Amino acid sequence: MSGDLTPDEQRFEDLRKRQRFVPLTPRIDNILSRLMSKTGYARVQAASSLERIWSEVAGPLASATKAGNIRRGILDVHCRNSAVMQELTFQKQVVIQQLNEKLDGPKVRDLKLRVVDF
């Protein structure tokens, strides 16, 4: 088979056989990020920080509301009754501005308000 190859092809074949793959040592930040995503720790941390920030921003309405997840810039907010939901509707722009000032991660573009019995 080596007789069928041209001298250039034979040199490339020899080089290919001599090359060894040496895996790189994985970086610690990659290992930690995979570990955090598998265990869900990052999600728990984000949820607890969002709860804390929401209680600061919502003020007196915090006891009657509950912040959910942020998806595509929209924060789900569960309200205890329609009066609380209407009050948040009036204060929506101020609340969004304060949230974005205090949040590190994804920014909030809008609030999705719903009445939920919790």
PALUMKE-822810 format. One record per residue (C-alpha): residue in one letter; x, z, y. Coordinates in steps of 0.05 Angstrom, whole numbers, padded with zeros to 5 digits. Each point is the difference from the previous one (the first is absolute). Layout:
<atoms>
<atom "A",<X,Z,Y>> ...
</atoms>
This chain:
<atoms>
<atom "M",<00000,00000,00000>> <atom "S",<00057,00015,00047>> <atom "G",<00025,-00071,-00013>> <atom "D",<-00064,-00028,00031>> <atom "L",<00013,00034,00067>> <atom "T",<00040,-00028,00057>> <atom "P",<00059,00042,00024>> <atom "D",<-00040,00025,00060>> <atom "E",<-00059,00019,-00044>> <atom "Q",<00047,00036,-00048>> <atom "R",<00030,00041,00057>> <atom "F",<-00070,00020,00024>> <atom "E",<-00019,00018,-00071>> <atom "D",<00062,00044,-00007>> <atom "L",<-00015,00034,00066>> <atom "R",<-00072,00012,-00021>> <atom "K",<00023,00033,-00065>> <atom "R",<00050,00045,00036>> <atom "Q",<-00048,00025,00053>> <atom "R",<-00029,00069,-00013>> <atom "F",<-00061,00029,00032>> <atom "V",<00014,00068,00029>> <atom "P",<-00065,00034,00023>> <atom "L",<00003,00031,00068>> <atom "T",<-00011,00075,00006>> <atom "P",<-00071,00011,00025>> <atom "R",<-00006,00028,00070>> <atom "I",<-00029,00070,00007>> <atom "D",<-00052,-00021,00051>> <atom "N",<-00028,-00052,-00048>> <atom "I",<-00003,00052,-00056>> <atom "L",<-00034,00051,00045>> <atom "S",<-00051,-00049,00027>> <atom "R",<-00019,-00023,-00070>> <atom "L",<-00006,00073,-00023>> <atom "M",<-00043,00018,00060>> <atom "S",<-00046,-00060,-00011>> <atom "K",<-00007,00015,-00074>> <atom "T",<-00017,00073,00010>> <atom "G",<-00045,-00012,00060>> <atom "Y",<00039,00049,00043>> <atom "A",<00003,-00047,00060>> <atom "R",<-00075,-00010,-00001>> <atom "V",<-00012,00076,-00002>> <atom "Q",<00049,00010,00057>> <atom "A",<-00034,-00054,00042>> <atom "A",<-00069,00029,-00014>> <atom "S",<00020,00070,00019>> <atom "S",<00033,-00023,00065>> <atom "L",<-00061,-00042,00017>> <atom "E",<-00045,00061,-00011>> <atom "R",<00043,00042,00045>> <atom "I",<00002,-00053,00055>> <atom "W",<-00075,-00012,-00006>> <atom "S",<-00015,00073,00010>> <atom "E",<00042,00000,00064>> <atom "V",<-00030,-00065,00027>> <atom "A",<-00074,00013,-00018>> <atom "G",<00001,00069,00032>> <atom "P",<-00066,00036,-00008>> <atom "L",<-00029,-00057,-00042>> <atom "A",<00054,00010,-00053>> <atom "S",<-00042,00051,-00038>> <atom "A",<-00057,-00050,-00006>> <atom "T",<00043,-00060,-00018>> <atom "K",<00050,-00020,-00053>> <atom "A",<00052,-00055,00006>> <atom "G",<00006,-00048,-00058>> <atom "N",<00050,-00056,-00013>> <atom "I",<00028,-00051,00048>> <atom "R",<-00010,-00070,-00027>> <atom "R",<00019,-00061,00041>> <atom "G",<00002,00042,00063>> <atom "I",<-00069,00030,-00009>> <atom "L",<-00006,00075,-00011>> <atom "D",<-00060,00023,-00041>> <atom "V",<-00031,00061,00031>> <atom "H",<-00054,00040,-00037>> <atom "C",<-00048,00036,00047>> <atom "R",<-00046,00057,-00019>> <atom "N",<-00059,-00027,00040>> <atom "S",<-00021,-00057,00047>> <atom "A",<00010,00042,00063>> <atom "V",<00073,00010,-00016>> <atom "M",<00006,-00074,-00017>> <atom "Q",<-00030,-00019,00067>> <atom "E",<00046,00047,00039>> <atom "L",<00060,-00031,-00035>> <atom "T",<-00026,-00069,00017>> <atom "F",<00001,00019,00074>> <atom "Q",<00071,00028,-00006>> <atom "K",<00026,-00055,-00046>> <atom "Q",<00052,-00032,00046>> <atom "V",<00030,00067,00021>> <atom "V",<00004,00023,-00072>> <atom "I",<00033,-00064,-00023>> <atom "Q",<00051,00004,00056>> <atom "Q",<00018,00072,-00017>> <atom "L",<00004,-00015,-00074>> <atom "N",<00049,-00058,00012>> <atom "E",<00043,00045,00044>> <atom "K",<00007,00052,-00055>> <atom "L",<00002,-00043,-00063>> <atom "D",<00066,-00024,-00027>> <atom "G",<-00026,-00050,-00050>> <atom "P",<-00054,-00052,00005>> <atom "K",<-00035,-00006,00066>> <atom "V",<-00076,00008,00008>> <atom "R",<-00038,-00058,00031>> <atom "D",<-00071,00026,-00013>> <atom "L",<-00040,00056,-00030>> <atom "K",<-00052,-00010,-00054>> <atom "L",<-00049,00056,00008>> <atom "R",<-00050,00020,-00055>> <atom "V",<-00047,00058,-00011>> <atom "V",<00019,00034,-00065>> <atom "D",<-00022,00068,-00026>> <atom "F",<00064,00037,-00018>> 
</atoms>
